[in-house]
Each structure stands twice: as C-alpha cells, then as structure tokens.
Amino acid sequence: MKSFFRDHATRAATEALKNIPLSASFHECRQRLIEAYPFGERSRHPYKVWCQVQRELLLIRFSGRRAELPAWLIHPGADGPLFPPGA
C-alpha cells in the first residue's frame, strides 16, 4: 500500500536536493531539507515519515562520504528520533 505522506515527503525532499551540487556539505543539504518541510506542523506521523525520508536520502547522497555524516544519522538510537531536536 502506498503512503500519501511518504510519496509527498519523497517528492518534496528530492526536489529540495535536486539543484544542490554533489560537493555540497551535509549541513547545506540538511538546511535545504529543513526549509522544504511540506506538512505544516512538525508532529505525529507526517513528521516521522519526513524524518525517515530525509535520513534515507542523506545516507544515499553521502554514501561515499560517510565520514562527513554525524554519528546520530548513521546509528540512530532504537528509541531515539531520527534527527535530534535542534539538529
């Protein structure tokens, strides 16, 4: 079953990262994704899906440059958020 939120989040995140050079830093990509959040209030299921999509896209984009990624992105805690507050 397709998820409306996953499809919409993937489309928005991909569009946000489309025009950033591949040499851009993690921080630049993350900032662009923060600005592209498509669902209004950052809470509940839509925000959880958004965080998962961001994590997946950033891991793909930086797969050859994993040393640039923060540890919390590569190894999120089992109970912790995909992105820590204020990150």
TILO-858195 format. One line per 10 residues: number of its first residue (from 1); their letters; for each residue z, y, x of C-alpha. Coordinates in Angstrom, 3 decimals, decimal comma, always signed. Layout:
NUM = a = Z Y X  ...
***
This chain:
1 = mksffrdhat = +0,000 +0,000 +0,000  -0,941 +3,422 +1,333  +1,703 +6,079 +1,646  +0,818 +9,573 +0,472  +3,322 +11,091 +2,885  +2,110 +9,049 +5,889  -1,534 +9,896 +5,204  -0,787 +13,591 +4,738  +1,507 +13,726 +7,793  -1,019 +11,928 +9,986
11 = raatealkni = -3,805 +14,258 +8,892  -1,693 +17,391 +9,498  -0,374 +16,226 +12,878  -3,789 +15,119 +14,108  -5,290 +18,446 +13,063  -2,477 +20,318 +14,850  -3,088 +18,451 +18,112  -6,882 +18,447 +17,903  -7,522 +21,721 +19,737  -4,819 +21,388 +22,399
21 = plsasfhecr = -6,149 +20,447 +25,855  -5,203 +16,979 +27,079  -3,447 +18,639 +30,014  -1,002 +20,425 +27,663  +2,677 +19,748 +28,239  +4,913 +17,752 +25,932  +6,668 +20,978 +24,932  +3,392 +22,647 +23,894  +2,364 +19,667 +21,793  +5,806 +19,392 +20,209
31 = qrlieaypfg = +5,796 +23,111 +19,348  +2,407 +22,804 +17,681  +3,693 +19,865 +15,616  +6,814 +21,781 +14,566  +4,611 +24,589 +13,251  +2,354 +22,146 +11,371  +5,029 +20,522 +9,161  +3,271 +20,116 +5,783  +6,018 +19,258 +3,273  +8,256 +22,317 +2,778
41 = ersrhpykvw = +11,927 +21,410 +3,184  +12,687 +19,185 +6,157  +14,676 +16,473 +4,458  +14,585 +12,989 +2,993  +11,651 +10,585 +3,032  +8,824 +13,050 +3,782  +10,651 +14,361 +6,861  +11,437 +10,834 +8,074  +7,770 +9,900 +7,791  +6,790 +13,122 +9,594
51 = cqvqrellli = +9,131 +12,279 +12,492  +7,699 +8,765 +12,753  +4,121 +10,055 +12,779  +4,961 +12,650 +15,452  +6,624 +10,040 +17,636  +3,651 +7,680 +17,338  +1,088 +10,380 +18,127  +3,059 +11,773 +21,065  +3,564 +8,310 +22,569  -0,173 +7,671 +22,277
61 = rfsgrraelp = -1,117 +11,056 +23,703  +1,272 +10,772 +26,649  +0,859 +7,027 +27,225  -0,480 +7,644 +30,733  +2,116 +10,337 +31,458  +5,314 +8,699 +30,193  +7,345 +10,356 +32,956  +6,882 +13,678 +31,115  +8,463 +12,353 +27,917  +12,158 +12,804 +27,150
71 = awlihpgadg = +14,190 +9,588 +27,051  +15,151 +10,092 +23,395  +11,475 +9,845 +22,425  +10,796 +6,624 +24,299  +14,073 +4,890 +23,398  +15,439 +6,324 +20,142  +18,848 +5,007 +19,161  +18,885 +2,338 +16,480  +20,787 +4,616 +14,121  +19,809 +7,995 +15,558
81 = plfppga = +16,983 +10,263 +14,452  +13,548 +10,045 +15,998  +13,970 +13,653 +17,058  +17,424 +15,063 +17,770  +18,456 +18,227 +15,910  +17,066 +21,352 +17,505  +14,586 +19,459 +19,647
***
